[in-house]
Amino acid sequence: MNVSGDLLARARVATRLPAQDLERARRFYAERLGLEPVDERPGGLLYRCGSSDFVLFRSTGASPGTFTQMAFEVDDLTTVVAELKRRGVVFEDVDVPGFKTRDSIAEIEGNYPSKGARGERGAWFRDSEGNLLGIGEPVV
């Protein structure tokens, strides 16, 4: 095996999120987020968004929900947040020095130069299993 510095650079990243109740999680993702699994196996549901995958897997453990575990990047955050609220998603309020949500959306200074944006707008919510999920929109 040839091990070089770019061993994982071309790999696809696939998120795994724990679910103590997989059927409850399936309903949340379908009813609230409009997502259906593209495949499943015992104890796991595979979802596809764009060219990325994520899996909800049956677990006896739970995330502490103290950090963003997965994020969706969208083109129109205001519209997405409004629609998700209409579907019953409850967004987190954040109020820490230098960072505050207004109408569920935070304005974030700076962005990664490779994204060609000067900032980002973000919003966060928890799924039925307590996983903290984010939604972001680059600001150009």
C-alpha positions in Angstrom: 0.0 0.0 0.0 1.4 3.4 -1.0 0.7 5.8 1.8 1.0 9.4 0.8 0.0 12.7 2.3 -3.3 12.8 0.4 -4.5 9.4 1.6 -8.0 10.8 2.4 -8.0 14.0 0.4 -10.1 12.4 -2.4 -12.3 10.4 0.0 -16.0 11.3 0.3 -17.1 12.3 3.8 -20.2 10.6 5.1 -21.8 11.7 8.4 -23.2 9.3 11.0 -25.8 10.5 13.5 -27.0 8.3 16.4 -30.7 7.6 16.9 -32.1 5.9 20.0 -35.4 5.5 18.2 -34.8 5.0 14.5 -38.5 5.1 13.5 -39.1 8.3 15.4 -36.0 9.8 13.6 -37.3 8.5 10.3 -40.6 10.4 10.9 -38.8 13.6 11.9 -36.6 13.6 8.9 -39.6 12.9 6.6 -42.2 15.2 8.1 -40.0 18.1 9.3 -37.2 18.1 6.8 -38.8 16.5 3.8 -36.1 13.8 3.5 -36.6 10.1 2.8 -34.0 7.4 3.1 -32.6 6.3 -0.3 -31.6 3.0 1.3 -31.7 1.1 4.5 -30.4 -1.9 6.4 -31.1 -3.3 9.8 -30.4 -0.5 12.3 -29.5 2.2 9.7 -31.1 4.7 7.3 -29.1 6.2 4.4 -30.0 9.7 3.2 -28.5 11.5 0.2 -28.4 15.3 -0.1 -26.7 16.5 -3.3 -23.5 14.5 -3.6 -23.3 13.9 0.2 -24.6 11.0 2.3 -25.5 10.8 5.9 -26.7 7.9 8.0 -29.0 7.7 11.0 -28.0 4.6 13.0 -29.7 2.9 15.9 -27.6 3.5 19.0 -28.0 3.1 22.7 -25.8 6.2 23.1 -26.8 9.8 22.4 -24.9 12.9 21.3 -24.5 15.6 24.0 -25.9 18.0 21.3 -23.4 20.7 22.4 -21.9 21.2 19.0 -23.0 21.2 15.4 -22.8 17.6 14.2 -23.9 18.1 10.6 -24.8 21.1 8.5 -26.7 21.8 5.3 -25.5 24.6 3.0 -28.4 26.3 1.2 -28.8 29.3 -1.2 -31.7 31.0 0.6 -31.5 30.5 4.4 -34.5 32.8 5.1 -36.8 30.8 2.9 -35.5 27.4 4.2 -35.9 28.5 7.9 -39.4 29.8 7.3 -40.5 26.6 5.6 -38.9 24.4 8.3 -40.6 26.5 11.0 -43.9 25.9 9.2 -43.2 22.2 9.3 -42.7 22.4 13.1 -38.9 22.6 13.4 -37.9 24.6 16.5 -34.7 26.7 16.0 -32.1 27.4 18.7 -31.6 30.9 20.1 -28.0 31.8 20.5 -26.8 34.7 22.5 -23.1 34.8 23.3 -20.6 37.7 23.1 -20.2 38.5 19.4 -22.7 36.0 18.2 -26.5 36.3 18.4 -29.5 34.9 16.4 -32.3 37.3 15.3 -35.4 35.6 14.0 -33.5 32.3 14.3 -30.6 33.4 12.0 -27.1 34.5 13.0 -24.9 36.7 10.9 -21.4 35.3 11.0 -18.4 37.4 10.0 -15.8 35.9 7.8 -15.7 32.8 5.7 -13.2 30.5 4.1 -11.4 32.2 1.2 -11.9 29.2 -1.0 -15.7 29.6 -0.8 -15.5 33.1 -2.3 -17.8 34.5 0.4 -17.2 37.4 2.9 -19.4 35.8 5.6 -22.1 33.4 6.4 -25.6 33.3 7.8 -26.5 30.3 10.0 -29.3 28.7 12.0 -29.4 25.6 14.2 -32.0 23.1 15.4 -32.2 19.7 17.0 -33.6 16.6 15.4 -35.8 14.2 17.3 -32.8 12.5 18.8 -31.1 15.6 20.2 -28.5 15.9 17.4 -27.6 19.6 16.7 -27.9 20.3 13.0 -27.0 23.6 11.3 -28.0 25.3 8.1 -25.7 27.8 6.5 -25.7 30.3 3.6 -22.5 31.8 2.3 -22.7 35.6 2.0 -21.0 36.9 -1.1 
